[in-house]
């Protein structure tokens, strides 16, 4: 596993502050703030964001001179992932028609 490269004292302090940070709790809070209220859905959406961040290269070859402070990079990545998730859901609802309910289909026949 590669160590994070942090050279400036202020960025090193930011990384140290993140040591006790509740990474998953921050994501879950962001998901709830985006309007997801059902606990099961919050857990599923949080899991999706965690997987996306880990597999998406958030920490891969991190260099604070190139990528900026880790805490800001993480928070921006979470915000972007949640915004993309909300936008996908909005587009799905707009472009995919809902399935007819059993009650409405039985009345039509």
Buried (B, 14 or more C-beta within 10 A) or exposed (E): EEEEEBEEEEBBEBBEEEEEEEEEEBBBBBBBEBEBEEEEEBBEBBBBBBEBBEEEEBBEEBEBEEBBBBBEBBEEBBEEBBEEBBEEBEEEEEEEEEEEEEEEEEEEE
